[in-house]
Structure formats: structure tokens, C-alpha cells
Amino acid sequence: MTRTRKILIISAIAVIVVALAVIIWLVSVSSQSSDDASPAPTISVPPTPSVFPTPTPGATDGEPSDEGPVEVGIDDVATVVTGVTAEVVSMESFESSSEQPGDLAGPALRVLVRVTNATDSPLDLGGAAVNLASGADGAPAPPLGDTVANGLPSTLAPGESAEGEYSFSLPLDARGDVAITLDLLTGEPLAVFRGAAPAS
């Protein structure tokens, strides 16, 4: 064997050994990368609490209570709170000829309500309001001007009763089903009196 041929054989063997070494190294690196790979951890984020406070049942603080209105017949007595009652004393049909701004001339209804304070403390009626609606859709009846002058007093002494007169413009054909609503005390249930009103 010539010297040149020996050199070629040795070179070929060296190239094969180097190639095998490179292949083995690549396979080793690839296997290690696969073993190290793991799914990314899941981060659980707690929900952000609501910024709106939960209302306290029964709290008033100037707001209406959770209780619904006290609804009774138009001739019945409603208990707004313990010791405080309200009732519709009378209803009178009349023809309004008022010329005050905003008043409507024509058929009207005058409602007399009474509030009784059987508690031991004065009753603040400064924010009391009386409204009238008619029909199944609860159409509001426009109040007339004398309501302000003849309404309930601002304060009702213990053991006393007081009456207030309220007038509303109301067509004769809308009186078969009326609801008189008394909003007497802030934060307490409304008193609603439902029934028929006189047509004449």
C-alpha cells in the first residue's frame, strides 16, 4: 500500500469519526431540551371585588326601605309605621275654575286625608306628599294650586290627628279606578288607597 493511499484512508476514517461525534452531540442536546421543556405555570388571579357596597336591608338613611307600599281599600285605614295611621276621610267632585298658572279648569276631585300620630314623639310631615293616579296604567292626575295651602301640617304632635285637603284635575270617565298615594315619612312605606271616586 502506498503512502498516499494510507493517508486517504486515515483521513476518511477521521471524517467519519468526527461526523459521528457531531451527530451524537446533536441528538444529546435535542433530548435534553425536550426533557427540560414543561408547560408554563397557570397563574390564578382572584376576581377584583366590586366597588359598590351591598345595601343593608332595612336601612333608611334618607332612602326608601325595602318594604313595598301598604295598599288598602279607599275606605280603609293604613298603618304606615307602628302608631302612625292614615286614611281618606272624604272625596268630593267639583268643577274647577282656577286661574292659577298650571291649573286646569274643568272636572276635579277634592280629597281629604287624615293622619293620626299615636306615638310619644312629634311626627315630621314636612316632606309629606299626596298624589292621585287613575286607570290600570296609573295615569297621574294634575294637582291644583290649593293643595299647597290646605295640605297637612309640617309637624304633628304626639296623640294628635291632622287633616289635609288635596285637589286634582280628573275627568269624570277616569274615576272608576283611582289610587291615592300618601308619602308621609322618609324611608317608610307609602300608603296607597285604591277604589272608585265619585263621578258627581
Secondary structure, DSSP 8 states (H G I E B T S, - for coil): --HHHHHHHHHHHHHHHHHHHHHHHHHHHHHHHHHH--------------SS----TT--TTS--SS--EEEETTSEEEEETTEEEEEEEEEEEEE---STT---EEEEEEEEEEEE-SSS-EE-TT-EEEEEETTTTEE--B-THHHHHS--SEE-TT-EEEEEEEEE--GGG-SSEEEEEE-STTS--EEEEE-----
